[in-house]
């Protein structure tokens, strides 16, 4: 029978597995940083050697022999930097807790300061990747940015604004790679079945988040291209228009924008079902991926993962999932600011 195990590496040095008391790794949507909290035994004064900004890697998974196993039996799950070191001396126990974020942390903490020049979104992403020594997986863009698009804020916020403008996603992988590219439909990574690998599941069927009109919009050289689709019956049922505006840099004509709006309306006019689920631990369960929920009656089906909290400790390895049956509204908080100045010019 397989046994759950976790392992921590700090600055290339393996922490003794029996010194690892617990680990909590929170994996979120692309626009946010993953976080890791690790609690270690401190009898050997590990806290004397641990420092902020040191690199950490977390490995999770299952081993066949609990007494003798190798690191390569586990999956590399998290890579990032230490934000804080917290030693605690209490009673007979001595522990140290590490608070960490992934490799996007420096971008989040640094104010955007690149002087305006005639560059594309992809060129700016390339510059920031080089600044932090990140490999770049960047799909080129062609539109030269206008000065008004550059706003006060962090480098990460600016990158997210530019990604949203292009219809891209932007995130930093644990392999130190900055991704700035179009979204791809994520694969189904696991089948989660009641009374098999699902410990608990709570669903909610709600009208919150349902839209009856969708407008797809893009700006090019200060010209607005847009197309809309609406559900008249749903508008009547809901007592008014509830519109979702989607910015998509790939649209080149109003007709194309309208077709995309029709497609998204089919998805966004459905009742939103969300779920909070606890499952047996599995490193493949990551935000933005999809899972197939089985054995839940009408609530069975394919869901997107919005958040995955992996927890390892004395009681084993479990994952708490936040799920939704519609695509996560990533970068939503940036959408309004992104095109505000253009809307005012109309």
C-alpha positions in Angstrom: 0.0 0.0 0.0 1.3 3.5 -0.9 2.1 5.9 1.8 2.0 9.7 1.5 5.3 11.6 1.9 6.5 15.1 1.5 10.0 16.5 1.2 11.4 20.1 1.3 14.6 21.4 -0.4 16.1 24.7 0.7 18.9 26.3 -1.4 19.5 22.9 -2.9 19.8 21.1 0.5 17.4 18.4 1.5 15.7 19.0 4.8 15.5 15.7 6.8 12.1 14.2 6.0 11.4 13.5 9.7 12.0 17.2 10.5 9.0 18.1 8.3 5.9 18.3 10.6 3.3 19.7 8.2 3.0 21.5 4.8 0.1 23.6 3.4 0.4 24.6 -0.2 -2.2 26.9 -1.7 -2.5 26.8 -5.5 -4.7 29.6 -7.0 -5.7 31.1 -10.4 -2.9 32.2 -12.8 -3.1 35.9 -11.7 -2.2 35.2 -8.1 0.9 33.8 -6.4 1.0 30.3 -4.9 1.8 30.2 -1.2 3.4 27.6 1.0 3.6 27.3 4.8 5.9 24.6 6.2 6.4 23.7 9.8 9.6 22.0 10.8 11.2 20.6 13.9 13.9 23.0 15.2 15.9 21.0 17.7 18.9 21.2 15.4 18.4 25.0 15.1 17.4 25.0 11.5 16.2 28.6 12.1 19.9 29.7 12.4 20.4 28.8 8.7 17.1 29.7 7.2 16.8 33.2 5.7 14.3 35.3 3.7 14.6 35.1 -0.1 16.2 31.6 0.0 14.8 29.2 -2.6 12.6 26.4 -1.6 11.0 23.4 -3.4 8.3 21.2 -2.1 7.8 17.6 -3.3 4.6 15.6 -2.6 3.3 12.2 -3.5 3.2 8.5 -2.5 5.9 5.9 -1.9 5.7 2.1 -1.9 8.1 1.6 1.0 7.5 4.1 3.9 10.9 3.2 5.5 13.0 3.4 2.3 12.2 5.8 -0.5 13.8 8.3 -2.9 13.0 11.9 -3.8 12.3 10.9 -7.4 9.2 9.0 -6.3 7.5 12.2 -5.4 6.2 15.0 -7.7 7.8 18.5 -7.7 4.9 20.7 -6.7 6.1 24.1 -5.6 9.0 26.3 -6.2 9.6 29.8 -4.7 11.2 32.0 -2.2 11.0 32.3 1.6 9.1 35.4 2.8 9.4 34.9 6.5 11.1 32.6 9.1 9.2 32.1 12.4 10.9 30.1 15.1 8.8 29.2 18.2 10.2 28.0 21.5 7.4 26.8 23.7 7.4 24.2 26.5 9.4 21.1 25.4 8.9 21.8 21.7 11.0 23.9 19.3 9.6 24.5 15.8 10.2 26.9 12.9 7.6 27.8 10.3 8.5 29.0 6.8 6.1 31.3 4.8 6.8 31.2 1.1 5.5 32.4 -2.2 6.2 31.3 -5.7 8.6 32.9 -8.2 6.1 35.6 -9.1 6.7 37.2 -5.7 9.4 39.7 -6.8 7.1 41.0 -9.6 4.2 41.4 -7.1 6.4 43.3 -4.6 8.1 45.7 -7.1 6.5 48.9 -8.4 6.4 49.1 -12.2 9.1 51.5 -13.3 9.9 50.8 -16.9 9.9 54.1 -18.8 7.3 54.4 -21.6 8.6 53.5 -25.0 7.0 52.1 -28.2 6.9 48.5 -27.2 4.5 45.6 -27.5 3.0 43.7 -24.6 5.2 40.7 -25.4 8.4 42.8 -25.4 7.6 44.1 -21.9 6.9 40.6 -20.7 10.3 39.6 -22.2 12.1 42.4 -20.4 10.6 41.5 -17.0 11.4 37.9 -17.5 15.0 38.8 -18.2 15.1 41.1 -15.2 14.4 38.3 -12.8 16.3 35.5 -14.5 13.2 33.7 -15.7 13.0 31.6 -18.8 10.4 33.1 -21.1 7.5 31.3 -22.9 6.1 34.3 -24.6 3.9 34.4 -27.7 4.6 37.6 -29.7 2.1 40.4 -29.9 2.0 43.1 -32.6 0.2 46.2 -31.3 2.4 48.9 -30.0 1.1 50.1 -26.6 -0.2 53.6 -25.9 1.2 55.6 -23.1 -2.1 55.7 -21.2 -2.1 52.0 -20.7 0.8 52.3 -18.2 -0.5 52.8 -14.7 0.8 53.0 -11.2 1.1 49.6 -9.5 3.3 46.6 -9.3 5.0 44.9 -12.2 2.7 42.0 -11.8 -0.4 44.1 -12.1 0.9 45.7 -15.2 1.7 42.3 -16.7 -1.8 41.1 -15.9 -3.3 44.2 -17.5 -1.3 43.6 -20.7 -2.2 39.9 -20.7 -5.9 40.7 -20.4 -5.6 43.2 -23.2 -4.1 40.6 -25.5 -6.5 37.8 -24.4 -3.6 36.0 -22.8 -2.8 34.5 -19.4 0.3 35.3 -17.5 1.9 33.3 -14.7 5.2 32.0 -13.4 5.8 28.2 -13.4 7.7 26.4 -10.7 10.4 25.7 -13.2 11.2 29.5 -13.2 9.4 30.1 -16.5 7.3 33.2 -17.2 4.3 32.3 -19.4 2.7 35.1 -21.5 0.5 33.3 -24.0 -3.1 32.6 -25.1 -5.2 30.4 -22.8 -5.6 26.8 -23.7 -8.5 24.6 -22.7 -7.2 22.7 -19.7 -7.4 18.9 -19.7 -9.4 16.8 -17.2 -6.7 15.7 -14.8 -8.6 13.5 -12.4 -11.9 11.7 -11.9 -13.2 12.3 -8.4 -15.8 9.7 -7.2 -18.0 9.7 -4.1 -17.0 7.0 -1.6 -13.8 6.4 -3.5 -11.4 9.3 -3.5 -13.8 12.0 -2.3 -14.0 12.5 1.4 -16.6 15.3 1.4 -18.4 17.4 -1.1 -20.8 20.3 -0.7 -22.5 21.8 -3.8 -24.4 25.1 -4.3 -26.7 25.7 -7.3 -27.0 29.5 -7.6 -28.2 32.2 -10.0 -25.4 34.5 -8.8 -23.0 35.0 -11.7 -25.5 34.2 -14.5 -25.5 36.7 -17.4 -28.1 37.3 -20.0 -26.0 39.5 -22.3 -22.4 39.1 -23.4 -20.4 41.7 -25.3 -17.0 40.8 -26.8 -14.8 43.9 -27.3 -11.4 44.9 -28.5 -9.6 48.2 -29.0 -7.1 48.7 -31.9 -5.6 52.0 -32.6 -8.3 53.7 -30.4 -11.0 52.1 -32.5 -13.5 49.9 -30.8 -14.5 46.5 -32.3 -17.4 44.8 -30.5 -20.3 42.4 -30.9 -23.0 41.4 -28.5 -25.4 38.4 -27.9 -28.3 38.3 -25.6 -31.0 36.0 -24.3 -34.3 37.8 -24.5 -36.2 35.1 -22.5 -33.6 35.2 -19.7 -33.7 39.0 -19.6 -37.4 38.9 -19.0 -37.0 36.2 -16.4 -34.3 38.2 -14.6 -36.2 41.5 -14.8 -33.4 43.3 -16.7 -30.1 43.1 -18.5 -27.1 41.6 -16.7 -24.2 42.1 -19.0 -20.7 40.6 -19.0 -18.0 42.4 -21.1 -15.1 40.3 -22.3 -12.0 41.8 -23.9 -10.5 39.7 -26.6 -7.6 40.8 -28.7 -8.1 38.1 -31.3 -11.3 39.7 -32.7 -10.8 41.5 -36.0 -14.3 42.5 -36.9 -17.8 43.1 -35.3 -19.1 39.9 -36.9 -16.3 37.8 -35.3 -16.9 39.5 -32.0 -20.6 38.7 -32.2 -19.9 35.0 -32.9 -17.6 34.8 -29.9 -20.2 36.6 -27.8 -22.8 34.0 -28.8 -20.5 31.2 -27.8 -19.7 32.7 -24.4 -23.3 33.5 -23.7 -24.2 29.8 -23.9 -21.7 29.2 -21.1 -22.4 32.3 -19.0 -26.2 32.0 -19.1 -26.2 28.7 -17.3 -26.8 28.5 -13.6 -23.5 28.5 -11.7 -22.8 25.5 -9.6 -20.0 25.7 -7.1 -18.5 23.1 -4.8 -16.2 22.8 -1.9 -14.6 19.3 -1.9 -12.1 17.4 0.1 -10.3 14.6 -1.6 -7.5 12.2 -1.1 -4.2 14.0 -1.9 -3.1 14.1 -5.5 -0.4 16.5 -6.8 -2.1 16.8 -10.2 -5.0 18.8 -8.7 -4.1 22.3 -9.7 -6.1 25.6 -10.2 -7.3 26.1 -13.8 -7.4 22.4 -14.4 -10.6 20.4 -14.8 -11.9 17.4 -12.9 -14.8 15.0 -13.5 -17.1 14.6 -10.5 -18.8 11.2 -10.4 -21.6 9.8 -8.3 -23.3 13.1 -7.3 -26.6 12.8 -9.3 -27.4 15.9 -11.3 -24.3 17.6 -9.7 -22.0 15.2 -11.4 -20.0 16.5 -14.3 -16.9 18.4 -15.3 -15.8 21.3 -13.1 -12.9 23.8 -13.1 -10.6 24.1 -10.1 -10.5 27.6 -8.8 -8.3 26.9 -5.8 -6.5 23.8 -4.5 -5.1 23.7 -0.9 -2.8 20.7 -0.5 -2.3 19.7 3.2 0.2 17.2 4.4 0.8 16.2 8.0 0.6 13.4 10.6 -3.0 12.6 9.5 -2.0 12.1 5.9 -2.4 14.1 2.6 -5.6 15.7 1.5 -6.6 18.4 -0.9 -9.4 21.0 -0.4 -10.8 22.1 -3.7 -13.0 25.0 -4.7 -14.8 24.1 -7.9 -17.1 25.8 -10.4 -18.9 24.5 -13.5 -18.0 27.7 -15.5 -14.6 29.0 -16.5 -13.0 31.0 -13.7 -13.2 34.7 -14.3 -9.5 35.2 -14.1 -8.1 38.7 -13.9 -11.6 40.1 -13.4 -10.4 42.7 -10.9 -8.2 44.3 -13.6 -10.7 44.5 -16.4 -12.4 47.8 -15.6 -9.2 49.7 -15.1 -7.7 48.3 -18.3 -9.9 50.2 -20.7 -11.3 53.0 -18.6 -9.4 55.7 -20.4 -10.6 54.5 -23.8 -14.3 54.4 -22.7 -14.1 58.0 -21.5 -12.9 59.0 -25.0 -15.9 57.6 -26.7 
